[in-house]
Amino acid sequence: MLPTPLRSPDAEPVSATVTTAAGTALRRTFRALRRRNYRIYFIGQIASMSGTWMQAVAQGWLVLTLTGRALDLGILTALQFGPSLVLSPWGGVIADRSDKRLLLMITNSVAAVFALSLGLLTLSGVVEVWMVYLLAFLTGCVIAIDNPSRQAFVFEMVGRDDLANAVGLNSVIINASRIVGPALAGVLIATAGTAVCFLGNAASFLVIIVALVMIRPAELMRAPPQPRRPRQLRDGFVYVSRTHGLMVPLVMMAVVGTLGYNFSVLLPLLAERVFERGGGSYGALTTAMGIGALAGALAVAALHRPSRRLLVAATFAFGAFIVAVGLSPSMTAALLLLVPMGAAAVAFVALTNSLLQLEAEPPMRGRVMSLWSAVFLGSTPIGGPLAAAFASWWGTRAAFVIGGVATVLTAAFAAAHLQRRKVRAAARLAATLAFRS
């Protein structure tokens, strides 16, 4: 019989310690799913977001087959995201006045009707490009009303303590669906046609509607709906402008969203013009960024509480990696750099979202998140053409560098602002102590 090794009675095997640590990290990363309402919503969002990305790919393919012009894809994007720039603030007013759960049921039902209409028009063979444009525009209007309520509804389901975790998990859904949805679209377009993608998206909306019906209103942490009164939209702008904790993240989101978040334009150009590769390489670049984004979302979900310093660090990292990707000497280097860049990109978006919701007063949360939606989604129709123009004038690498430098300067602005506030707070504390003494 082999001798038993001597050890302290309190010692634990290394494997048990590692297993315990891994279990703790896993529970911390997915802790918001302990809440029944959010767990149901999370499952519904998986289906809905996958359907949304499936339709986005099929819709672009349909326009390309109808017209054969790449310019029309830009028009399609502008029509779908442009309304967010104008209508999202009104969506925030509606969110603060309404039962957000009921409002989300309505917006998802309307979006399902639009997806069903596009599917039936395509299936019947009568679809024309103007019909696609019209339905894309109408869907964009629904998104502008839906998004502020959807963002603020997360807080109602999980509360302050689990908000950052839930926002991170929502980012996991978005980035996972960016892989699943387009993959499904590719298979369905090749085997059954684009109409099936639109019909599938309509069905996916039914899943999230059922999830919203199953949510227990009594367990929601809701603020009382605000009564209708004049100047509520203006009040939202004034509130944000006077609250530094809200204004700085929104300015950061506006600048970075416009100048730094243009990968749908720049990554194809990087593959084709810089590395002289085809569509497969573009897919590889997108996948590398998606892997990083998924990792970044999980990292944010594991945070106990977001902070402004962490937001500044994520913004600095994001800008630095944008520049590095633009200057990468080879395809392999670009693939490797896109992973941490994707992680920093998602961390930046998730942290701004969490900090805004935590800083906002409950009666104003819908209007605050409507401005976040406006600058994030609404910057797409502005930033995309700007990035394309920079690439045309000075080259693709220069377009990356411009976006990255703008992002780094935005982080520097935020860091300087934080330092000024820290110095002022220290001066006020010193003055108060001196007065009391």
C-alpha positions as CSV (number, residue, x, y, z in Angstrom):
1,M,0.0,0.0,0.0
2,L,1.4,3.4,-1.0
3,P,2.0,5.9,1.9
4,T,-0.5,8.7,2.3
5,P,1.2,12.1,1.7
6,L,1.3,14.4,4.7
7,R,-0.7,17.7,4.4
8,S,-2.5,20.2,6.6
9,P,-6.0,19.2,7.4
10,D,-7.2,22.6,6.1
11,A,-5.5,22.3,2.8
12,E,-7.6,21.8,-0.3
13,P,-6.5,20.1,-3.5
14,V,-5.5,22.5,-6.3
15,S,-8.1,21.1,-8.6
16,A,-10.8,21.8,-6.0
17,T,-9.6,25.4,-5.6
18,V,-9.5,26.0,-9.3
19,T,-13.0,24.5,-9.7
20,T,-14.4,26.7,-6.9
21,A,-12.8,29.8,-8.4
22,A,-14.2,28.9,-11.9
23,G,-17.7,28.3,-10.4
24,T,-17.6,31.7,-8.6
25,A,-16.5,33.5,-11.8
26,L,-19.2,31.7,-13.7
27,R,-21.9,32.7,-11.2
28,R,-20.7,36.3,-11.2
29,T,-20.7,36.5,-15.0
30,F,-24.3,35.2,-15.3
31,R,-25.7,36.4,-12.0
32,A,-28.6,38.5,-13.6
33,L,-30.0,35.3,-14.9
34,R,-31.0,34.4,-11.3
35,R,-33.9,36.8,-11.7
36,R,-36.8,35.0,-13.4
37,N,-38.1,38.0,-15.4
38,Y,-34.7,38.7,-16.9
39,R,-34.0,35.0,-17.6
40,I,-37.2,34.8,-19.6
41,Y,-36.4,38.1,-21.4
42,F,-32.9,36.9,-22.1
43,I,-34.2,33.8,-23.9
44,G,-36.6,35.8,-25.9
45,Q,-33.9,38.2,-27.0
46,I,-31.7,35.4,-28.3
47,A,-34.4,34.4,-30.8
48,S,-35.4,38.0,-31.6
49,M,-31.8,39.4,-32.2
50,S,-30.9,36.4,-34.3
51,G,-33.9,37.0,-36.5
52,T,-33.0,40.7,-36.7
53,W,-29.5,40.0,-38.0
54,M,-30.9,37.3,-40.4
55,Q,-33.2,39.9,-41.9
56,A,-30.5,42.5,-42.1
57,V,-28.3,40.2,-44.3
58,A,-31.3,39.0,-46.4
59,Q,-32.5,42.6,-46.9
60,G,-29.1,43.8,-48.1
61,W,-28.9,40.8,-50.5
62,L,-32.4,41.5,-51.8
63,V,-31.6,45.1,-52.6
64,L,-28.4,44.1,-54.3
65,T,-30.3,41.5,-56.5
66,L,-33.0,44.1,-57.3
67,T,-30.7,46.9,-58.4
68,G,-27.1,45.6,-58.6
69,R,-25.8,48.9,-57.2
70,A,-23.7,49.1,-54.0
71,L,-24.9,52.7,-53.4
72,D,-28.4,51.4,-52.8
73,L,-27.1,49.5,-49.8
74,G,-26.0,52.8,-48.3
75,I,-29.4,54.3,-48.9
76,L,-31.0,51.2,-47.2
77,T,-28.7,51.7,-44.1
78,A,-29.5,55.4,-43.9
79,L,-33.3,54.8,-44.1
80,Q,-33.2,52.2,-41.4
81,F,-30.9,54.0,-38.9
82,G,-31.6,57.6,-39.8
83,P,-34.9,57.8,-37.9
84,S,-33.1,57.0,-34.6
85,L,-31.2,60.3,-34.9
86,V,-34.5,62.3,-35.0
87,L,-37.1,60.2,-33.3
88,S,-35.2,58.5,-30.4
89,P,-35.6,61.6,-28.1
90,W,-39.4,61.4,-28.6
91,G,-39.1,57.6,-27.9
92,G,-37.6,58.5,-24.6
93,V,-40.5,60.8,-23.7
94,I,-42.9,58.0,-24.6
95,A,-40.9,55.5,-22.5
96,D,-41.0,57.8,-19.4
97,R,-44.8,58.2,-19.8
98,S,-45.6,54.5,-20.4
99,D,-45.6,51.0,-19.1
100,K,-42.3,49.9,-20.8
101,R,-43.3,46.2,-20.9
102,L,-46.6,47.1,-22.7
103,L,-44.9,49.5,-25.0
104,L,-42.3,46.8,-26.0
105,M,-45.1,44.4,-26.8
106,I,-46.6,47.0,-29.2
107,T,-43.4,47.9,-30.9
108,N,-42.4,44.3,-31.4
109,S,-45.8,43.5,-32.8
110,V,-45.6,46.3,-35.3
111,A,-42.1,45.3,-36.3
112,A,-43.3,41.7,-36.8
113,V,-46.0,42.9,-39.2
114,F,-43.4,44.8,-41.2
115,A,-41.2,41.7,-41.4
116,L,-44.1,39.6,-42.4
117,S,-45.2,42.1,-45.1
118,L,-41.7,42.1,-46.6
119,G,-41.6,38.3,-46.6
120,L,-45.0,38.0,-48.3
121,L,-44.1,40.6,-50.9
122,T,-40.9,38.8,-51.7
123,L,-42.5,35.4,-51.7
124,S,-45.2,36.6,-54.2
125,G,-42.5,38.0,-56.5
126,V,-44.0,41.5,-56.6
127,V,-41.4,43.2,-54.3
128,E,-39.6,46.3,-55.7
129,V,-36.8,48.3,-54.2
130,W,-39.0,51.2,-53.1
131,M,-41.1,48.7,-51.0
132,V,-37.9,47.5,-49.3
133,Y,-36.9,51.1,-48.6
134,L,-40.3,52.0,-47.2
135,L,-40.5,49.0,-44.9
136,A,-36.9,49.7,-43.8
137,F,-37.7,53.3,-42.9
138,L,-40.9,52.3,-41.0
139,T,-38.9,49.6,-39.1
140,G,-36.3,52.3,-38.3
141,C,-39.1,54.5,-36.9
142,V,-40.2,51.6,-34.7
143,I,-36.6,51.0,-33.5
144,A,-36.4,54.6,-32.5
145,I,-39.4,54.3,-30.3
146,D,-38.5,50.8,-29.1
147,N,-34.9,51.2,-28.1
148,P,-35.1,53.7,-25.2
149,S,-37.8,51.6,-23.6
150,R,-35.8,48.4,-24.2
151,Q,-32.7,49.9,-22.6
152,A,-34.5,51.3,-19.6
153,F,-36.5,48.1,-19.1
154,V,-33.4,46.2,-18.3
155,F,-33.0,48.3,-15.1
156,E,-36.6,47.5,-14.2
157,M,-35.9,43.8,-14.4
158,V,-32.6,43.6,-12.5
159,G,-32.2,46.8,-10.5
160,R,-29.0,48.7,-9.7
161,D,-26.8,45.9,-8.4
162,D,-27.1,43.6,-11.4
163,L,-27.5,46.3,-14.1
164,A,-23.9,46.2,-15.5
165,N,-24.1,42.4,-15.6
166,A,-27.4,42.5,-17.5
167,V,-26.0,45.0,-20.0
168,G,-23.0,42.9,-20.5
169,L,-25.2,39.8,-21.1
170,N,-27.3,41.8,-23.6
171,S,-24.0,42.5,-25.4
172,V,-23.3,38.8,-25.4
173,I,-26.7,38.2,-27.1
174,I,-26.1,40.9,-29.7
175,N,-22.6,39.5,-30.6
176,A,-23.6,35.9,-30.6
177,S,-26.6,36.7,-32.8
178,R,-24.3,38.5,-35.2
179,I,-22.8,35.1,-35.8
180,V,-25.9,33.0,-35.7
181,G,-28.2,35.3,-37.7
182,P,-26.0,35.9,-40.7
183,A,-25.1,32.2,-40.8
184,L,-28.8,31.2,-40.8
185,A,-29.4,33.8,-43.5
186,G,-26.7,32.4,-45.7
187,V,-28.1,28.9,-45.5
188,L,-31.7,30.0,-46.1
189,I,-30.9,32.3,-49.0
190,A,-29.0,29.5,-50.7
191,T,-31.7,26.9,-50.1
192,A,-35.1,28.6,-49.7
193,G,-34.7,32.2,-50.7
194,T,-34.7,35.6,-49.0
195,A,-38.5,35.5,-48.3
196,V,-38.0,32.8,-45.7
197,C,-35.5,35.0,-43.8
198,F,-38.1,37.7,-43.5
199,L,-40.8,35.3,-42.4
200,G,-38.4,33.7,-39.9
201,N,-37.7,37.2,-38.4
202,A,-41.4,37.8,-38.1
203,A,-41.7,34.5,-36.1
204,S,-38.8,35.5,-33.9
205,F,-40.7,38.6,-32.8
206,L,-43.4,36.3,-31.5
207,V,-40.9,34.7,-29.2
208,I,-40.0,38.0,-27.5
209,I,-43.6,39.0,-27.3
210,V,-44.5,35.7,-25.5
211,A,-41.5,36.3,-23.2
212,L,-42.8,39.8,-22.4
213,V,-46.3,38.3,-21.6
214,M,-44.7,35.8,-19.2
215,I,-42.8,38.5,-17.3
216,R,-44.4,39.2,-13.9
217,P,-45.1,42.9,-13.5
218,A,-45.2,42.7,-9.7
219,E,-41.5,41.8,-9.7
220,L,-40.4,44.7,-11.8
221,M,-38.7,47.7,-10.1
222,R,-40.7,50.3,-12.0
223,A,-40.7,54.1,-11.7
224,P,-44.2,55.6,-11.8
225,P,-45.1,56.6,-15.4
226,Q,-44.7,60.4,-15.9
227,P,-47.9,62.4,-16.6
228,R,-48.2,64.1,-19.9
229,R,-47.1,67.8,-19.7
230,P,-45.6,70.4,-22.0
231,R,-41.8,70.6,-22.6
232,Q,-40.9,67.1,-21.5
233,L,-38.6,66.7,-24.4
234,R,-36.8,69.9,-23.6
235,D,-36.6,69.0,-19.9
236,G,-34.7,65.8,-20.9
237,F,-32.1,67.8,-22.8
238,V,-31.8,70.3,-20.0
239,Y,-31.4,67.6,-17.4
240,V,-28.6,65.9,-19.4
241,S,-26.8,69.1,-20.1
242,R,-26.7,70.0,-16.4
243,T,-25.6,66.6,-15.2
244,H,-21.9,66.0,-15.9
245,G,-22.2,62.3,-15.2
246,L,-24.5,62.0,-18.1
247,M,-23.2,64.6,-20.5
248,V,-19.6,63.3,-20.7
249,P,-20.5,59.7,-21.6
250,L,-23.0,60.9,-24.2
251,V,-20.4,63.2,-25.8
252,M,-18.0,60.3,-25.9
253,M,-20.6,58.1,-27.5
254,A,-21.4,60.7,-30.1
255,V,-17.8,61.3,-31.2
256,V,-16.7,57.6,-31.0
257,G,-19.9,56.4,-32.6
258,T,-19.4,58.8,-35.6
259,L,-15.7,58.6,-36.2
260,G,-14.6,55.3,-34.6
261,Y,-17.5,52.8,-35.1
262,N,-17.4,52.4,-38.9
263,F,-16.3,48.8,-39.3
264,S,-19.1,47.8,-41.8
265,V,-17.4,50.3,-44.2
266,L,-13.7,50.0,-43.3
267,L,-13.3,46.2,-42.8
268,P,-14.3,45.3,-46.4
269,L,-11.9,48.0,-47.7
270,L,-9.1,46.7,-45.5
271,A,-9.6,43.2,-46.9
272,E,-9.9,44.2,-50.5
273,R,-7.7,47.3,-51.0
274,V,-5.0,46.9,-48.4
275,F,-4.5,43.2,-48.3
276,E,-5.9,42.5,-51.8
277,R,-8.1,39.6,-50.6
278,G,-11.6,38.5,-51.3
279,G,-14.9,38.0,-49.4
280,G,-13.6,35.1,-47.4
281,S,-10.9,37.3,-45.8
282,Y,-13.5,39.9,-45.0
283,G,-15.5,37.2,-43.3
284,A,-12.4,36.2,-41.3
285,L,-11.8,39.8,-40.2
286,T,-15.4,40.2,-39.1
287,T,-15.3,36.9,-37.2
288,A,-12.1,37.9,-35.4
289,M,-13.7,41.1,-34.3
290,G,-16.8,39.1,-33.3
291,I,-14.8,36.7,-31.1
292,G,-13.2,39.7,-29.3
293,A,-16.6,41.4,-28.9
294,L,-18.0,38.3,-27.3
295,A,-15.1,38.1,-24.9
296,G,-15.4,41.8,-24.1
297,A,-19.1,41.4,-23.4
298,L,-18.5,38.5,-21.0
299,A,-15.8,40.6,-19.2
300,V,-18.2,43.5,-18.7
301,A,-20.8,41.1,-17.5
302,A,-18.3,39.8,-14.8
303,L,-17.8,43.4,-13.4
304,H,-19.4,44.1,-10.1
305,R,-19.9,47.8,-10.8
306,P,-18.8,50.0,-13.8
307,S,-16.7,53.1,-13.3
308,R,-15.8,56.2,-15.3
309,R,-12.1,55.3,-15.0
310,L,-12.8,51.9,-16.6
311,L,-14.7,53.7,-19.4
312,V,-11.8,56.0,-20.1
313,A,-9.4,53.0,-20.1
314,A,-11.7,51.1,-22.5
315,T,-11.9,54.1,-24.8
316,F,-8.1,54.6,-24.9
317,A,-7.6,50.9,-25.7
318,F,-10.3,51.0,-28.4
319,G,-8.7,53.9,-30.1
320,A,-5.2,52.5,-29.9
321,F,-6.3,49.2,-31.4
322,I,-8.2,50.9,-34.2
323,V,-4.9,52.7,-35.2
324,A,-3.0,49.4,-34.8
325,V,-5.4,47.5,-37.1
326,G,-5.2,50.2,-39.7
327,L,-1.4,50.1,-39.7
328,S,-1.1,46.3,-39.4
329,P,1.5,45.0,-41.8
330,S,-0.2,41.8,-42.7
331,M,-3.6,40.0,-42.7
332,T,-2.4,37.8,-39.8
333,A,-1.5,40.8,-37.7
334,A,-4.9,42.4,-38.5
335,L,-6.7,39.3,-37.4
336,L,-4.8,39.1,-34.1
337,L,-5.4,42.8,-33.4
338,L,-9.1,42.7,-34.2
339,V,-9.8,40.4,-31.3
340,P,-8.8,42.9,-28.5
341,M,-10.2,45.8,-30.6
342,G,-13.6,44.0,-30.6
343,A,-13.4,43.4,-26.9
344,A,-12.6,47.1,-26.2
345,A,-15.4,48.2,-28.7
346,V,-18.1,46.3,-26.8
347,A,-16.7,47.3,-23.4
348,F,-16.9,51.0,-24.4
349,V,-20.6,50.6,-25.6
350,A,-21.7,48.5,-22.6
351,L,-20.0,50.8,-20.0
352,T,-21.5,54.0,-21.4
353,N,-24.9,52.3,-21.3
354,S,-24.5,51.1,-17.7
355,L,-23.1,54.4,-16.4
356,L,-25.9,56.4,-18.0
357,Q,-28.6,54.2,-16.5
358,L,-27.0,54.2,-13.0
359,E,-26.6,58.0,-13.1
360,A,-30.0,58.9,-14.4
361,E,-33.0,59.5,-12.1
362,P,-35.8,57.0,-12.6
363,P,-38.3,59.5,-14.0
364,M,-35.7,60.6,-16.6
365,R,-34.2,57.3,-17.5
366,G,-36.2,56.8,-20.7
367,R,-35.2,60.2,-22.1
368,V,-31.5,59.7,-21.1
369,M,-31.4,56.3,-22.8
370,S,-33.1,57.8,-25.9
371,L,-30.2,60.2,-26.3
372,W,-27.8,57.3,-26.0
373,S,-29.8,55.5,-28.7
374,A,-29.8,58.6,-30.9
375,V,-26.0,59.1,-30.8
376,F,-25.2,55.4,-31.1
377,L,-27.6,54.3,-33.8
378,G,-28.1,57.8,-35.3
379,S,-24.4,58.2,-35.9
380,T,-24.3,55.3,-38.4
381,P,-25.8,57.3,-41.3
382,I,-23.2,60.1,-40.6
383,G,-20.1,58.1,-39.7
384,G,-20.4,55.6,-42.5
385,P,-20.2,58.1,-45.4
386,L,-17.5,60.1,-43.5
387,A,-15.3,57.0,-43.2
388,A,-15.9,56.1,-46.9
389,A,-14.9,59.7,-47.8
390,F,-11.7,59.5,-45.7
391,A,-10.8,56.2,-47.3
392,S,-11.4,57.7,-50.8
393,W,-9.4,60.8,-50.2
394,W,-6.5,59.5,-48.1
395,G,-6.7,55.7,-48.2
396,T,-8.1,53.0,-46.0
397,R,-5.2,53.0,-43.5
398,A,-5.6,56.8,-43.0
399,A,-9.4,56.3,-42.4
400,F,-8.6,53.8,-39.6
401,V,-6.0,56.2,-38.1
402,I,-8.4,59.2,-38.1
403,G,-11.1,57.2,-36.3
404,G,-8.6,55.8,-33.8
405,V,-7.0,59.1,-33.0
406,A,-10.4,60.7,-32.6
407,T,-11.3,57.9,-30.1
408,V,-8.0,58.4,-28.1
409,L,-8.5,62.2,-28.0
410,T,-12.1,61.5,-26.7
411,A,-10.6,59.4,-23.9
412,A,-8.1,62.1,-23.1
413,F,-10.9,64.7,-22.9
414,A,-12.8,62.4,-20.5
415,A,-9.7,61.7,-18.4
416,A,-9.0,65.5,-18.1
417,H,-12.6,66.1,-17.1
418,L,-12.5,63.5,-14.4
419,Q,-9.2,64.9,-13.1
420,R,-10.7,68.5,-13.0
421,R,-13.8,67.2,-11.0
422,K,-11.5,65.3,-8.6
423,V,-9.4,68.5,-8.0
424,R,-12.6,70.6,-7.5
425,A,-14.0,68.0,-5.1
426,A,-10.7,68.0,-3.1
427,A,-10.7,71.8,-3.0
428,R,-14.4,71.9,-1.7
429,L,-13.6,69.3,0.9
430,A,-10.5,71.2,2.1
431,A,-12.6,74.4,2.2
432,T,-15.3,72.7,4.2
433,L,-12.8,71.3,6.7
434,A,-11.1,74.7,7.1
435,F,-14.5,76.4,7.7
436,R,-15.5,73.8,10.4
437,S,-12.1,74.1,12.1
